[in-house]
């Protein structure tokens, strides 16, 4: 990263900031959950439906936008998404009815899905060596978005009401859309796009079919989906978990929940660097070890209520580190590795889309589990998902060893 020229630094920093800003109009729902429950008296299951509607819309959008970015270009798709997401966040802040919440937040899910394929496409065009290190550091952009959003939106919700947490983020999203349009080039001047798909429906269909025929990408996508059960659970329910287990206020719970993405920043950077150093062994063994480590950390959450707050915070940090390390490798580095044969945006959209299909079912299901069985029931679900994800990655490693 030290050898980057001025243009590469500008692209990396601006693209990083653009994607981080998306999270202000995504995590505001999670931050506001306890206050919405208290104000409008909706059950956790009902609010889980809103999160699930976001996830299915986001998943569909990932599949579609991954292909569109490879055919139409990243910048115009991302600018459109930032503006639409800002508008939906603003509308959510004025709504009251559950049906309106579901509709508005599902549209926001599609708008948010424009971000990841677009930024991965731009990074894959600009950076063509040490992709583990570059991808690992860049993959922390959504974690910085988390880290920025939890305390900021928690403070806004606690001091100005939960609706303010939806009415303030659009200003930043509109600004980032302008900066992206003016100052981010999709590829270095004079260079061809690494992978530009045929425009139109035929190009989208051909690209999607090509990815479906790749056993490696499909297997990684399934493992990512299982890991997404855990990530989605922590992202959506962490403030409520802290609010109930430790009887914290909404703003304090939001601040403490920030240790999860903080741990993830370290996990992303370390995993990316290690994957470059151990490149001859492939990136899958590092993913496997980190997911197994995550499972061991999750085991400790069964007795969380008996732990001190300090120990609980430390465990959340470790969970973030071991969760987001493999998450970043699968969502960022793997797509960049396949930029020449399938298109980085298309692979990123497919993997992330599969993950959010899982979230669609996991979000309301976890809400139902917590309502009926308490937080230990949710931990059991996350643990089973983590072990299953590790099993799929282990099978890929085993298949690769047999071929040698």
Beta strands, then each sheet from edge to edge (+ up, - down):
end
